[in-house]
Amino acid sequence: MVNYAYDGLALNEPSKAFKWLEEQLIQGHKLPTAIICDADLPDDAAFSLFNRLKVNNYFKHLPFILLSSEPNDKDKEKALKFGVDDYYDSEVKVEDLVYRIQFLKEYKSLLLETEEEKGSITFHKKPNIPLGKRSFDILVSGFIILMISPILFLVALIIKLESKGPIFYISKRAGSGYQIFDFYKFRSMRVGADKELEKLKHLNQYNDGGSFVKISNDPRITKFGKFLRNSSLDELPQLFNVLKGDMSLVGNRPLPLYEAEQLTIDIWAKRFDAPAGITGLWQVTKRGKADMSEKERMLLDVAYAKKSSLLFDIGIMLKTIPALLQKDNV
């Protein structure tokens, strides 16, 4: 069994694997893109190797992935506790694994960059959206609204017939530069759902005490609301936000105020340098992994803020439709 491999080289013992990595470094050779290790090695050898790597300044940013031949909840919990980048206990497609490794490589590179920049954050003013991007937003959003107007009217009618309350859910959101605006969505929850949030925090997918709230199979969602969310039709009213200039077609998701206020004093504030958007980089980067941690999501937001451009936006829009097909019930 190949436990460690790089360019066809198999290393069946953790000590040999670590020694080989040191030799590559000393001789000036290129380090591997990632370490893929058998989680079923005896004597916790896989975790021993990971511990040696994560305390080494030269190796700690190498993506480390564990593969197990069968489900093992104990090892999975240990991998999460140790901070292993990914753990697979079922068959994984090669293309998904390659995609995931590429993401982890970029993620760790950005993590290193943000660690070096900590302490340099100041409050930001609302950035000016480039004329080309703003013109593109107006033309495309206006055209889409005209084309789908019958769908908008039909959805509004069904919402009104299904449950009491308004057709639209309007909330205050923080967009680029912490600018606060009215954010539009088709209502997918029963009236008064916001007041129930405190009781459901124990179901939060981001269970590390961070800023974001994401609840799988949220009990507050109506039957038609579940369809709206799974099809992303609940997001359509944001096209009017785009026309108004509150948002862009592509950007970082505008945050509820209770989330945004926790991201004002550290490196993550850089996400607000980018326009608020209907879709964005993290929405199209879920392939190969159903769940995305809060830290990964924020790093992608920061990455988008640093390299956004009209061409980059068009690429994200082209990837958005297949990404929608992978949505969870959240």
C-alpha positions in Angstrom: 0.0 0.0 0.0 1.3 3.5 -0.9 1.1 5.6 2.2 3.1 8.6 1.0 3.7 9.4 -2.6 5.3 12.2 -4.6 6.0 11.9 -8.3 5.8 8.2 -8.1 7.9 7.9 -4.9 6.3 5.8 -2.1 7.4 6.3 1.5 5.9 3.7 3.8 7.2 5.0 7.2 6.5 8.5 8.6 10.1 8.9 9.7 11.3 8.2 6.2 8.7 10.6 4.7 9.9 13.4 7.0 13.5 12.7 6.3 12.9 12.7 2.6 11.1 16.1 2.9 14.1 17.5 4.8 16.5 16.2 2.1 14.4 17.9 -0.6 14.6 21.2 1.3 18.3 21.0 1.9 19.1 20.1 -1.7 16.9 23.0 -3.0 14.4 20.7 -4.7 10.7 21.6 -5.1 8.5 20.4 -2.2 5.4 18.3 -2.9 2.2 20.1 -3.5 0.4 18.2 -0.8 0.9 15.2 1.6 -1.7 12.4 1.2 -1.4 9.9 4.0 -3.1 6.6 5.0 -5.1 7.3 8.1 -5.0 3.6 9.0 -1.3 3.3 9.7 -0.6 1.6 13.1 0.5 3.5 16.3 -1.1 6.8 15.2 1.8 7.2 12.7 -0.2 9.5 10.4 -0.9 11.9 13.2 2.7 11.7 14.4 3.8 12.8 11.0 1.3 15.6 10.9 2.4 16.9 14.3 6.0 17.0 13.0 5.0 18.9 9.9 2.8 21.5 11.6 5.6 22.7 13.9 8.1 23.1 11.1 8.0 26.5 9.5 9.0 25.1 6.1 6.4 22.3 6.0 3.4 23.5 8.0 1.8 25.1 5.0 1.8 21.9 3.0 -1.8 20.6 2.6 -2.2 17.4 4.6 -5.0 15.0 3.7 -5.8 11.7 5.4 -7.5 8.8 3.6 -9.2 6.0 5.5 -10.4 2.7 4.0 -13.5 2.7 6.2 -15.5 5.1 8.4 -13.8 5.7 11.8 -15.5 8.4 13.9 -12.7 8.3 16.5 -10.0 9.1 13.9 -12.3 11.6 12.2 -12.7 13.5 15.5 -9.0 13.3 16.1 -8.2 14.7 12.7 -10.5 17.6 13.3 -9.0 18.2 16.8 -5.4 18.1 15.4 -6.3 20.5 12.5 -5.7 18.1 9.6 -6.8 19.9 6.4 -9.1 17.1 5.2 -10.2 13.6 6.1 -11.9 11.2 3.7 -13.4 7.9 5.0 -15.2 7.1 1.8 -14.4 6.9 -1.9 -13.4 10.2 -3.3 -13.2 11.1 -7.0 -9.7 11.9 -8.3 -10.8 15.1 -9.9 -12.4 16.3 -6.7 -9.3 15.5 -4.7 -7.1 17.3 -7.2 -9.5 20.3 -7.1 -9.4 20.2 -3.3 -5.6 20.1 -3.2 -5.4 23.1 -5.5 -7.8 25.0 -3.2 -5.9 24.1 -0.1 -2.6 25.2 -1.7 -4.1 28.6 -2.5 -5.9 28.7 0.9 -2.7 28.1 2.9 -0.7 30.6 0.8 -3.3 33.3 1.5 -3.4 32.2 5.2 0.4 32.8 5.4 0.0 36.2 3.7 -2.8 37.3 6.1 -0.8 36.2 9.1 2.0 38.5 8.0 -0.4 41.4 7.6 -2.2 41.1 11.0 -2.3 44.4 12.9 -2.3 46.6 9.8 -6.0 46.9 9.4 -7.9 50.2 9.6 -11.5 51.0 8.9 -12.2 51.4 5.2 -14.3 53.8 3.2 -16.7 52.6 0.6 -14.5 51.7 -2.5 -15.5 53.1 -5.8 -16.8 50.4 -8.2 -15.0 50.6 -11.5 -17.1 52.1 -14.3 -16.8 49.0 -16.4 -18.0 46.8 -13.6 -20.9 49.1 -12.7 -22.0 49.4 -16.3 -21.9 45.6 -16.6 -24.0 45.3 -13.4 -26.7 47.7 -14.7 -27.0 46.1 -18.2 -27.0 42.5 -17.0 -29.3 42.9 -14.0 -31.8 45.1 -15.9 -31.9 42.6 -18.7 -32.4 39.6 -16.4 -35.2 41.4 -14.5 -37.1 42.0 -17.7 -36.7 38.4 -18.9 -37.8 36.8 -15.6 -40.5 39.2 -14.6 -43.2 36.5 -15.0 -41.3 34.2 -12.6 -41.0 37.0 -10.1 -44.8 37.6 -10.1 -45.5 33.8 -9.9 -43.1 33.3 -6.9 -44.6 36.4 -5.1 -48.1 34.9 -5.6 -47.2 31.5 -4.2 -45.5 33.1 -1.1 -48.6 35.1 -0.4 -50.9 32.1 -0.7 -48.7 29.8 1.4 -48.3 31.8 4.6 -49.2 35.0 6.2 -46.7 37.8 6.0 -44.8 40.0 3.5 -43.6 38.7 0.1 -40.1 40.1 0.6 -37.7 39.6 3.5 -35.9 42.9 4.0 -33.0 43.1 6.4 -30.1 45.5 7.1 -26.8 44.3 5.7 -23.3 45.6 5.7 -21.7 45.8 2.3 -18.5 47.3 0.9 -16.8 49.7 3.3 -19.3 48.6 6.0 -22.0 50.6 4.2 -25.5 49.5 5.6 -28.4 49.0 3.1 -31.7 47.3 2.8 -31.2 43.8 1.5 -34.0 42.1 -0.5 -34.9 38.4 -0.7 -38.1 36.5 -1.3 -39.3 35.4 2.1 -38.5 31.7 2.7 -39.1 31.6 6.5 -42.1 32.0 8.6 -42.8 35.4 10.1 -40.7 36.1 13.3 -37.9 33.7 12.3 -35.2 36.2 13.4 -36.4 36.0 17.0 -36.0 32.2 17.0 -32.3 32.4 16.1 -30.9 32.4 19.6 -32.7 29.1 20.3 -31.1 27.4 17.3 -27.5 28.5 17.6 -26.5 25.1 18.8 -27.3 23.9 15.2 -24.9 26.4 13.6 -22.7 24.7 11.0 -20.0 27.1 12.0 -19.8 25.8 15.5 -16.4 27.4 16.4 -18.0 30.4 18.0 -17.2 32.6 15.0 -19.2 35.2 13.1 -21.2 33.3 10.5 -24.5 31.5 11.1 -25.5 28.6 8.9 -28.1 26.0 10.0 -28.6 22.8 8.1 -32.3 21.9 7.5 -33.4 25.1 9.3 -36.8 24.4 10.9 -37.9 28.0 10.3 -38.1 27.5 6.6 -41.5 27.0 4.9 -42.2 24.2 2.4 -42.1 26.6 -0.6 -39.2 28.4 1.1 -37.1 25.3 1.0 -37.6 25.1 -2.8 -36.8 28.7 -3.2 -33.5 28.3 -1.3 -32.5 25.0 -3.0 -33.1 26.7 -6.4 -31.7 30.0 -5.3 -34.9 31.8 -6.5 -35.0 33.5 -3.1 -32.0 35.5 -4.2 -33.6 37.1 -7.3 -34.8 40.3 -5.6 -31.2 41.2 -5.1 -31.1 42.2 -8.7 -32.9 45.3 -7.6 -30.1 45.9 -5.1 -27.7 45.7 -8.0 -29.7 48.2 -10.0 -29.7 50.6 -7.0 -25.9 50.3 -6.6 -26.1 48.6 -3.1 -24.5 45.5 -4.6 -22.8 44.0 -7.6 -23.5 40.8 -9.5 -20.2 39.4 -8.2 -18.6 40.2 -4.9 -18.5 39.2 -1.2 -21.8 38.4 0.4 -23.2 41.3 2.4 -23.4 40.3 6.1 -26.1 40.7 8.7 -25.0 43.4 11.1 -24.5 40.9 14.0 -21.9 39.1 11.8 -20.3 42.2 10.3 -19.6 43.9 13.7 -17.4 41.0 14.6 -15.1 41.5 11.6 -14.0 45.1 12.1 -10.7 44.9 13.9 -8.5 42.3 12.3 -7.3 41.0 8.9 -10.8 39.8 7.9 -11.9 43.4 7.6 -10.2 43.4 4.2 -13.2 41.5 2.8 -15.2 44.8 3.0 -12.8 46.3 0.4 -14.8 44.5 -2.3 -18.3 45.2 -3.4 -21.2 43.2 -1.9 -22.3 40.6 -4.4 -25.1 38.1 -5.3 -22.5 35.4 -6.1 -18.8 35.3 -5.3 -15.6 33.3 -5.0 -16.6 31.1 -2.0 -19.9 30.1 -3.5 -18.1 28.5 -6.5 -15.3 26.9 -4.5 -17.3 24.2 -2.7 -16.6 21.4 -5.2 -15.1 18.3 -3.4 -16.2 19.5 0.0 -19.7 19.8 1.3 -18.9 21.9 4.3 -16.7 25.0 4.3 -15.3 26.4 7.5 -15.7 30.0 8.5 -12.0 30.6 8.2 -11.9 29.2 4.7 -14.8 31.3 3.6 -13.3 34.5 5.0 -10.0 33.8 3.3 -11.7 33.4 0.0 -13.5 36.8 0.7 -10.1 38.4 1.3 -8.7 36.8 -1.8 -11.5 38.1 -4.0 -11.1 41.6 -2.5 -7.4 41.6 -3.6 -7.7 40.3 -7.1 -11.2 41.2 -8.3 -11.6 42.4 -11.9 -14.3 42.3 -14.6 -12.7 39.3 -16.3 -12.5 37.5 -12.9 -16.1 38.3 -12.2 -17.2 36.8 -15.5 -15.4 33.6 -14.7 -17.1 33.4 -11.4 -20.5 34.0 -13.0 -19.9 31.1 -15.5 -19.1 28.8 -12.5 -22.1 29.9 -10.5 -24.8 27.7 -12.2 -23.0 24.4 -11.7 -22.2 25.5 -8.1 -25.9 26.0 -7.4 -26.5 22.3 -8.2 -24.3 21.4 -5.2 -26.2 23.4 -2.6 -26.9 22.0 0.8 -30.2 22.5 2.6 -29.0 25.6 4.3 
